[in-house]
């Protein structure tokens, strides 16, 4: 205990001493340069001329940035969407693959398997792209069944269902 207190006091004493206590006053004064501030930057007033580019160099300013257009979409209307998740996770879908509730997939009654569909929630403006890999929904009045991941992105988890707008994306 006394050893710990002694070390603490020694540490505090070391902090209290100024860093320049060991140096004589003349040494401190001579260490500070007395050069004129403006004169120290005189060599940087004019920049050297820019080098000429070689013949094989491409001017990046002359290149137009490509514009990525969103894929063209064909609206197929709006309706009520619901989602399915844990109960069906890992089971086979209608196209033969295993259902993954964390993937961006959906079930639709008539669209061909593999069709990419943009699903938009008009209440919040969020849009996701899902791939049709199953048949359904089998509940009356529902247009599409989304995976849990897609429903989460659209904000449909709390209510369990909601009105959405569908558009088939052209490849």
TABEL-V32845 format. One record per backbone hydrogen bond with DSSP energy under -0.5 kcal/mol. NH is the residue of the N-H (numbers start at 1). CO is the residue of the C=O. E is the energy in kcal/mol with one decimal. If there is no record, write none. Layout:
# TABEL-V32845
nh=<NH:NH>
co=<CO:CO>
e=<E:E>
This chain:
# TABEL-V32845
nh=<5:6:7:8:9:10:11:12:13:14:15:16:17:21:23:28:29:30:31:32:33:40:41:41:42:44:45:57:60:62:63:68:69:74:75:76:77:79:80:81:82:83:84:88:89:89:90:91:93:95:96:99:101:103:105:106:107:108:114:115:117:118:119:119:120:120:121:122:124:125:128:130:130:131:132:133:134:142:143:144:145:146:146:147:148:149:151:152:153:154:155:155:156:157:160:162:164:165:166:167:168:169:170>
co=<1:2:3:4:5:6:7:8:9:10:11:12:13:18:20:24:25:26:27:28:31:36:37:38:39:41:42:54:58:59:60:66:67:168:73:166:166:164:141:162:144:160:146:85:85:86:99:88:97:133:93:91:99:100:103:131:145:134:132:112:130:167:117:128:118:165:126:120:121:121:119:117:128:104:115:106:106:139:80:80:107:82:144:105:84:101:147:148:149:150:151:152:151:151:156:81:79:120:77:118:74:116:72>
e=<-2.1:-2.5:-2.2:-2.1:-2.4:-2.4:-2.2:-2.3:-2.2:-1.9:-1.8:-1.7:-1.3:-1.4:-1.1:-1.4:-1.8:-2.1:-1.4:-0.8:-0.5:-1.4:-0.6:-0.9:-1.1:-1.5:-1.2:-1.2:-0.8:-1.3:-0.8:-0.6:-0.7:-2.8:-0.6:-2.4:-0.6:-2.3:-0.6:-3.2:-2.0:-0.8:-2.1:-1.5:-1.0:-0.6:-2.9:-2.0:-3.3:-1.3:-1.6:-3.4:-0.5:-1.7:-1.5:-1.8:-3.0:-1.9:-3.4:-1.7:-2.9:-3.4:-0.6:-3.1:-0.5:-2.5:-2.8:-0.8:-0.8:-2.4:-2.3:-2.8:-0.5:-1.7:-2.3:-2.3:-1.0:-1.5:-3.4:-1.1:-2.3:-3.3:-0.5:-2.1:-0.7:-2.1:-2.4:-2.3:-2.0:-1.7:-1.0:-0.6:-2.8:-0.6:-2.3:-2.0:-3.2:-2.5:-3.2:-1.5:-2.8:-2.8:-3.4>
